[in-house]
Amino acid sequence: TTDAVAHAGEARRLAEALDSPWRTADTLWCELLAVMSVGDLDALTAPTDALAHVLRAGRVAAAQPEYFDVPLALALTGRHADAEDLLTLLLSRSGEDARPESRAGAMLARCAIGPDSLALADSAADLALHLEGAEYVFPRARLRLGAGAMKRRLGHRVDARALLREAEAD
């Protein structure tokens, strides 16, 4: 995955040289996702801040489901107020976008922003149940992981274990 981070960074530099906002946004998202996969919170700040800036400036269409990973990343780096503000902005710009991956992304961001609650964990697990089909494996697994982690933090270990196993199976 460190190779993925390096390749995503190189792709970002090429997109920036082309002065293409949507290509830059896509490569920043790839870099953000690769860095999240590595778990390097210090390295997460740069692509997160850069993509948040692009989104806040309205340089790209804000209705893309993957952009909900930005408030998630902001929350992971401890910037919950910024995460909440950006999530609110993205939701307002996405309007009636009811794509399952958008709903999943918004729910994941809400789970990361917190505070932890059984209602929120149950909502995330319920949404995962309704994401059927191979095209939703990744958002379904991420929702189950988020709901399971939250339930574990809340002391509901049996429910958490089941959700985490389902996430792993996805």
Backbone hydrogen bonds in HBPLUS format (Angstrom, degrees):
<---DONOR---> <-ACCEPTOR-->    atom                        ^
c    i                          cat <-CA-CA->   ^        H-A-AA   ^      H-
h    n   atom  resd res      DA  || num        DHA   H-A  angle D-A-AA Bond
n    s   type  num  typ     dist DA aas  dist angle  dist       angle   num
A0005-VAL N   A0001-THR O   3.11 MM   4  6.47 151.2  2.19 145.7 152.3     1
A0006-ALA N   A0002-THR O   3.07 MM   4  6.35 161.1  2.11 146.0 150.5     2
A0007-HIS N   A0003-ASP O   2.85 MM   4  6.09 165.2  1.87 156.0 159.9     3
A0008-ALA N   A0004-ALA O   2.87 MM   4  5.95 158.5  1.92 147.0 153.3     4
A0009-GLY N   A0005-VAL O   2.97 MM   4  6.13 156.2  2.02 147.0 153.5     5
A0010-GLU N   A0006-ALA O   3.02 MM   4  6.28 154.5  2.09 146.5 153.3     6
A0011-ALA N   A0007-HIS O   2.89 MM   4  6.13 158.6  1.94 149.2 155.2     7
A0012-ARG N   A0008-ALA O   2.91 MM   4  6.14 152.6  1.98 146.8 154.1     8
A0013-ARG N   A0009-GLY O   3.05 MM   4  6.35 159.1  2.10 146.6 151.4     9
A0014-LEU N   A0010-GLU O   3.07 MM   4  6.38 154.5  2.13 149.1 155.7    10
A0015-ALA N   A0011-ALA O   2.93 MM   4  6.18 158.3  1.98 149.8 155.9    11
A0016-GLU N   A0012-ARG O   2.84 MM   4  6.07 159.9  1.88 156.2 161.7    12
A0017-ALA N   A0013-ARG O   3.05 MM   4  6.21 148.4  2.15 139.1 147.4    13
A0018-LEU N   A0014-LEU O   3.13 MM   4  6.45 136.6  2.33 139.2 150.3    14
A0018-LEU N   A0015-ALA O   3.13 MM   3  5.10 128.2  2.41  93.7 107.3    15
A0020-SER N   A0015-ALA O   3.48 MM   5  6.03 170.9  2.49 155.1 157.7    16
A0019-ASP N   A0016-GLU O   2.99 MM   3  4.92 150.3  2.08  99.3 108.8    17
A0024-THR N   A0020-SER O   2.85 MM   4  6.00 161.4  1.88 160.5 166.8    18
A0025-ALA N   A0021-PRO O   2.83 MM   4  6.01 158.5  1.87 147.9 154.0    19
A0026-ASP N   A0022-TRP O   2.97 MM   4  6.12 159.2  2.02 142.1 147.5    20
A0027-THR N   A0023-ARG O   2.96 MM   4  6.18 160.7  2.00 149.3 154.4    21
A0028-LEU N   A0024-THR O   2.82 MM   4  5.99 153.5  1.89 150.4 158.4    22
A0029-TRP N   A0025-ALA O   2.93 MM   4  6.12 154.5  1.99 147.4 154.1    23
A0030-CYS N   A0026-ASP O   3.02 MM   4  6.31 156.3  2.07 143.9 150.2    24
A0031-GLU N   A0027-THR O   2.89 MM   4  6.13 157.2  1.94 146.1 152.3    25
A0032-LEU N   A0028-LEU O   2.79 MM   4  5.99 160.8  1.83 150.0 155.6    26
A0033-LEU N   A0029-TRP O   2.86 MM   4  6.08 164.3  1.89 154.7 158.2    27
A0034-ALA N   A0030-CYS O   2.90 MM   4  6.07 157.0  1.96 146.4 153.2    28
A0035-VAL N   A0031-GLU O   2.88 MM   4  6.07 160.7  1.92 152.5 157.6    29
A0036-MET N   A0032-LEU O   2.89 MM   4  6.13 155.8  1.95 147.5 154.7    30
A0037-SER N   A0033-LEU O   2.98 MM   4  6.18 148.5  2.09 141.3 149.8    31
A0038-VAL N   A0034-ALA O   3.12 MM   4  6.46 141.8  2.28 141.2 150.9    32
A0038-VAL N   A0035-VAL O   3.16 MM   3  5.08 123.5  2.49  93.5 107.5    33
A0039-GLY N   A0035-VAL O   2.95 MM   4  6.20 140.9  2.10 143.4 154.9    34
A0044-LEU N   A0040-ASP O   3.14 MM   4  6.36 124.9  2.46 140.2 155.3    35
A0048-THR N   A0044-LEU O   3.18 MM   4  6.07 154.0  2.25 149.6 157.5    36
A0049-ASP N   A0045-THR O   2.83 MM   4  5.88 170.2  1.84 157.8 160.6    37
A0050-ALA N   A0046-ALA O   3.01 MM   4  6.12 162.8  2.04 151.7 156.9    38
A0051-LEU N   A0047-PRO O   2.97 MM   4  6.02 164.3  1.99 144.8 149.0    39
A0052-ALA N   A0048-THR O   2.85 MM   4  5.97 157.9  1.90 150.7 157.8    40
A0053-HIS N   A0049-ASP O   2.96 MM   4  6.10 152.7  2.04 143.5 150.4    41
A0054-VAL N   A0050-ALA O   3.12 MM   4  6.43 158.0  2.17 145.7 150.9    42
A0055-LEU N   A0051-LEU O   2.94 MM   4  6.16 159.8  1.98 151.4 156.8    43
A0056-ARG N   A0052-ALA O   2.83 MM   4  5.99 166.4  1.85 153.7 157.7    44
A0057-ALA N   A0053-HIS O   2.98 MM   4  6.04 153.3  2.05 147.1 154.2    45
A0059-ARG N   A0054-VAL O   3.20 MM   5  5.63 161.0  2.24 167.7 166.1    46
A0058-GLY N   A0055-LEU O   3.05 MM   3  5.16 151.8  2.13 102.0 110.9    47
A0067-TYR N   A0064-GLN O   3.06 MM   3  5.73 153.5  2.13 120.0 127.3    48
A0068-PHE N   A0065-PRO O   3.20 MM   3  5.95 167.3  2.22 120.1 123.8    49
A0069-ASP N   A0066-GLU O   3.05 MM   3  5.76 165.0  2.08 118.1 122.7    50
A0070-VAL N   A0067-TYR O   3.12 MM   3  5.66 163.1  2.15 112.4 117.4    51
A0073-ALA N   A0069-ASP O   2.86 MM   4  6.05 155.0  1.92 143.3 149.6    52
A0074-LEU N   A0070-VAL O   2.86 MM   4  6.16 157.6  1.91 154.3 161.0    53
A0075-ALA N   A0071-PRO O   2.95 MM   4  6.14 156.8  2.01 144.9 150.5    54
A0076-LEU N   A0072-LEU O   2.94 MM   4  6.25 152.5  2.02 146.6 154.8    55
A0077-THR N   A0073-ALA O   3.05 MM   4  6.31 139.0  2.23 143.7 153.7    56
A0077-THR N   A0074-LEU O   3.22 MM   3  5.23 129.8  2.49  93.7 106.5    57
A0079-ARG N   A0074-LEU O   2.88 MM   5  5.23 152.9  1.95 158.4 149.3    58
A0078-GLY N   A0075-ALA O   2.94 MM   3  4.99 158.6  1.98 109.2 112.3    59
A0083-ALA N   A0079-ARG O   2.95 MM   4  6.17 153.0  2.02 148.1 156.9    60
A0084-GLU N   A0080-HIS O   2.86 MM   4  6.07 158.9  1.90 149.5 154.3    61
A0085-ASP N   A0081-ALA O   2.97 MM   4  6.19 161.5  2.01 148.9 153.8    62
A0086-LEU N   A0082-ASP O   2.94 MM   4  6.13 164.4  1.96 150.5 154.5    63
A0087-LEU N   A0083-ALA O   2.86 MM   4  6.01 159.8  1.90 150.0 156.3    64
A0088-THR N   A0084-GLU O   2.98 MM   4  6.14 161.5  2.01 147.9 152.7    65
A0089-LEU N   A0085-ASP O   3.02 MM   4  6.30 156.5  2.08 145.9 152.3    66
A0090-LEU N   A0086-LEU O   2.84 MM   4  6.09 167.3  1.85 158.1 160.7    67
A0091-LEU N   A0087-LEU O   2.89 MM   4  6.07 163.2  1.92 154.0 158.7    68
A0092-SER N   A0088-THR O   2.97 MM   4  6.14 152.9  2.04 144.5 152.1    69
A0093-ARG N   A0089-LEU O   2.96 MM   4  6.20 149.5  2.05 149.2 157.7    70
A0094-SER N   A0090-LEU O   2.87 MM   4  5.98 137.1  2.05 144.6 156.2    71
A0097-ASP N   A0094-SER O   2.98 MM   3  5.49 152.3  2.06 130.9 139.7    72
A0102-SER N   A0099-ARG O   2.98 MM   3  5.26 129.5  2.24 105.9 119.6    73
A0103-ARG N   A0099-ARG O   3.05 MM   4  6.43 161.7  2.08 159.5 164.8    74
A0104-ALA N   A0100-PRO O   2.86 MM   4  6.07 156.8  1.92 149.5 156.5    75
A0105-GLY N   A0101-GLU O   2.97 MM   4  6.02 156.2  2.03 135.0 141.5    76
A0106-ALA N   A0102-SER O   2.95 MM   4  6.15 163.6  1.98 152.6 156.5    77
A0107-MET N   A0103-ARG O   3.00 MM   4  6.13 155.7  2.06 143.5 150.5    78
A0108-LEU N   A0104-ALA O   2.89 MM   4  6.12 157.3  1.94 151.6 157.7    79
A0109-ALA N   A0105-GLY O   3.03 MM   4  6.25 156.9  2.08 145.7 151.8    80
A0110-ARG N   A0106-ALA O   2.95 MM   4  6.23 157.3  2.01 146.5 152.9    81
A0111-CYS N   A0107-MET O   2.91 MM   4  6.19 155.5  1.97 149.2 155.7    82
A0112-ALA N   A0108-LEU O   3.02 MM   4  6.30 150.7  2.10 145.8 153.4    83
A0113-ILE N   A0109-ALA O   2.87 MM   4  6.08 153.7  1.94 152.7 160.4    84
A0114-GLY N   A0110-ARG O   2.94 MM   4  6.07 154.9  2.01 148.2 154.3    85
A0121-ALA N   A0117-SER O   3.04 MM   4  6.31 166.1  2.05 151.9 155.9    86
A0122-ASP N   A0118-LEU O   2.77 MM   4  5.91 161.3  1.80 153.5 158.9    87
A0123-SER N   A0119-ALA O   2.92 MM   4  6.09 150.3  2.01 141.7 150.1    88
A0124-ALA N   A0120-LEU O   2.99 MM   4  6.25 156.4  2.04 150.2 155.9    89
A0125-ALA N   A0121-ALA O   2.96 MM   4  6.21 161.0  2.00 149.7 155.0    90
A0126-ASP N   A0122-ASP O   2.82 MM   4  5.95 154.6  1.89 146.3 153.7    91
A0127-LEU N   A0123-SER O   2.94 MM   4  6.12 157.4  1.99 145.3 151.1    92
A0128-ALA N   A0124-ALA O   3.05 MM   4  6.29 154.6  2.11 144.3 151.3    93
A0129-LEU N   A0125-ALA O   3.10 MM   4  6.42 146.8  2.21 142.4 150.8    94
A0130-HIS N   A0127-LEU O   3.03 MM   3  5.22 132.5  2.27 100.5 113.3    95
A0131-LEU N   A0128-ALA O   3.19 MM   3  5.27 161.1  2.23 104.7 110.5    96
A0136-TYR N   A0133-GLY O   3.15 MM   3  5.80 162.4  2.19 115.9 121.4    97
A0137-VAL N   A0134-ALA O   3.32 MM   3  5.39 163.1  2.35 114.4 112.5    98
A0140-ARG N   A0136-TYR O   2.94 MM   4  5.84 156.1  1.99 149.2 156.9    99
A0141-ALA N   A0137-VAL O   2.91 MM   4  6.02 162.6  1.94 151.0 155.6   100
A0142-ARG N   A0138-PHE O   2.95 MM   4  6.14 160.9  1.99 153.8 159.5   101
A0143-LEU N   A0139-PRO O   2.92 MM   4  6.07 156.3  1.98 146.1 152.0   102
A0144-ARG N   A0140-ARG O   3.02 MM   4  6.27 161.4  2.06 148.6 153.7   103
A0145-LEU N   A0141-ALA O   2.87 MM   4  6.04 155.4  1.93 147.4 154.7   104
A0146-GLY N   A0142-ARG O   2.88 MM   4  6.07 164.5  1.90 149.1 153.2   105
A0147-ALA N   A0143-LEU O   2.82 MM   4  6.01 165.1  1.84 153.3 157.5   106
A0148-GLY N   A0144-ARG O   2.80 MM   4  5.80 158.0  1.85 144.1 151.2   107
A0149-ALA N   A0145-LEU O   2.87 MM   4  5.99 161.2  1.91 149.9 155.1   108
A0150-MET N   A0146-GLY O   3.04 MM   4  6.17 157.2  2.09 142.8 149.2   109
A0151-LYS N   A0147-ALA O   2.91 MM   4  6.11 161.0  1.94 148.5 153.9   110
A0152-ARG N   A0148-GLY O   2.91 MM   4  6.07 151.4  1.99 144.8 153.1   111
A0153-ARG N   A0149-ALA O   2.98 MM   4  6.26 158.6  2.03 146.6 152.0   112
A0154-LEU N   A0150-MET O   2.97 MM   4  6.23 140.3  2.13 143.0 154.4   113
A0156-HIS N   A0151-LYS O   2.85 MM   5  5.15 154.2  1.92 159.8 152.8   114
A0155-GLY N   A0152-ARG O   3.00 MM   3  5.11 159.7  2.04 105.6 111.8   115
A0160-ALA N   A0156-HIS O   2.94 MM   4  6.08 156.9  2.00 150.4 158.0   116
A0161-ARG N   A0157-ARG O   2.83 MM   4  5.90 160.6  1.86 146.3 150.9   117
A0162-ALA N   A0158-VAL O   3.19 MM   4  6.47 159.6  2.23 148.9 153.3   118
A0163-LEU N   A0159-ASP O   3.10 MM   4  6.38 164.7  2.13 153.0 156.6   119
A0164-LEU N   A0160-ALA O   2.87 MM   4  6.07 161.9  1.90 157.8 163.4   120
A0165-ARG N   A0161-ARG O   2.93 MM   4  6.11 151.3  2.01 147.2 154.6   121
A0166-GLU N   A0162-ALA O   2.98 MM   4  6.24 154.7  2.05 146.1 153.3   122
A0167-ALA N   A0163-LEU O   2.89 MM   4  6.15 152.8  1.97 146.6 154.3   123
A0168-GLU N   A0164-LEU O   3.01 MM   4  6.20 155.0  2.07 140.9 147.4   124
A0169-ALA N   A0165-ARG O   2.90 MM   4  6.13 149.7  1.99 145.0 153.5   125
A0170-ASP N   A0166-GLU O   2.98 MM   4  6.21 140.3  2.15 143.8 153.6   126
